[in-house]
Amino acid sequence: MSEHRPTRRTLLKAAGGLTVAAGLGAGTILATSVAASAADDGFGLHIVDSNQGDPRMWYYRFQTAEIGWQPAVNVLLPDGYHDDGRRYPVLYLLHGGLQDFITFDREGIRAWTAGKPIIIVMPDGGKAGWYSNPVTTNVGPRNYETFHLEQLVRWIDANFRTFAEPAGRAVSGFSMGGFGALKYAAKYYGHFASVSSHSGPASIRRDGGLVAQWANASSAAVELNGGTIYGVPWDEARVTADNPMQNLERYRGKRIFLVAGTSPSSDPGDYINETQVLAGHREFRAALDQAGIPYTHYEDGGGHFIRHDRMIEDIDGIINHLRS
């Protein structure tokens, strides 16, 4: 492990898969579900289902013109949220490919965050949505990028006691979600003060654009019925805008946390995913070093899976870095 720690914590406090991980299926959300108002909330979102029966994990399902199905979101509240009246920082936590908004609940997010002062928002991002607005689709709109950044962030700030500013927001994710986190933090520079990628690709043009090609192929196969994220041939400007390696300066001043595995199994999916992730992280880190941009990173044994200990460390680091 090599560590390059940012020094902006005090300033911020003062200022205010790849896609083959398992996790299909909606699972059980809560014991009961209540119908909610379908009235437009002003952000283009219509709540079609919700449940606030659990004191910490609140569930919502939305209708939005940006998505051709009804995506869901889990919002994990801190202990004491209903009694203390205080505001909290927010982490947007993005799942990997073939996963969904319940993935991190299954992994243990409630235990990881017990007693910790942070709101965690876990939205649907599609089986292979790549946290993008696709160039082409044969199944109707799948604009996850617009849904998350232009609708959901605003809705969360309007409906929960948050700090509605970059110093109060972080974005993190696993695999495809780790790419989404890196993409969102750079492309929407004024939204997040911290970004984390757990086994998510950081260089999508390397090796002949293998990751961009995989984004196109996987989205065509399981998300867009032959449509693609980047188009055929690629929309080169869009690939450039999404590629962390080509947007280094937009990470300056942010907390950066990177995790990659060094010894994937012989399973082809695991091997290809984490081998590409590791090489991309090393390329990205070398470029950050050259630019003088600090970060924290780990290279751990094993392949392409969610490392609970690193997630917990990341969440603790986010809390320490964000406004509170």
Disulfide bonds with the S-S distance in Angstrom:
none
